[in-house]
Amino acid sequence: MMPHIKLYGAERCHKTQYYKAYFKDLNLNYLLLDVELNSAYAEELRGLYKSRKLNFPTITIGEKKLRNPSDSELDKWIKKQKEKYNET
């Protein structure tokens, strides 16, 4: 089983919308954390970066953090995680 996927973003952000569609197309469960509507999500995202900036969209899969990844980066990491979790 894959670790939880979190998408830190904002509904108004076109890249956030892109990743939502991307995960839906792959039939992957994810949690959208809208950093503009929820200050706790914004603080959680700030905690991921030393700069404490709201760098969105950011995707986390388990312990892995990806800032605005390309499709190939995301595909590679999703595949790696599926292989890892299928072994256990």
Beta strands, then each sheet from edge to edge (+ up, - down):
strand 1: 5-9
strand 2: 31-34
strand 3: 58-61
strand 4: 64-67
sheet 1: 2+ 1+ 3- 4+
end
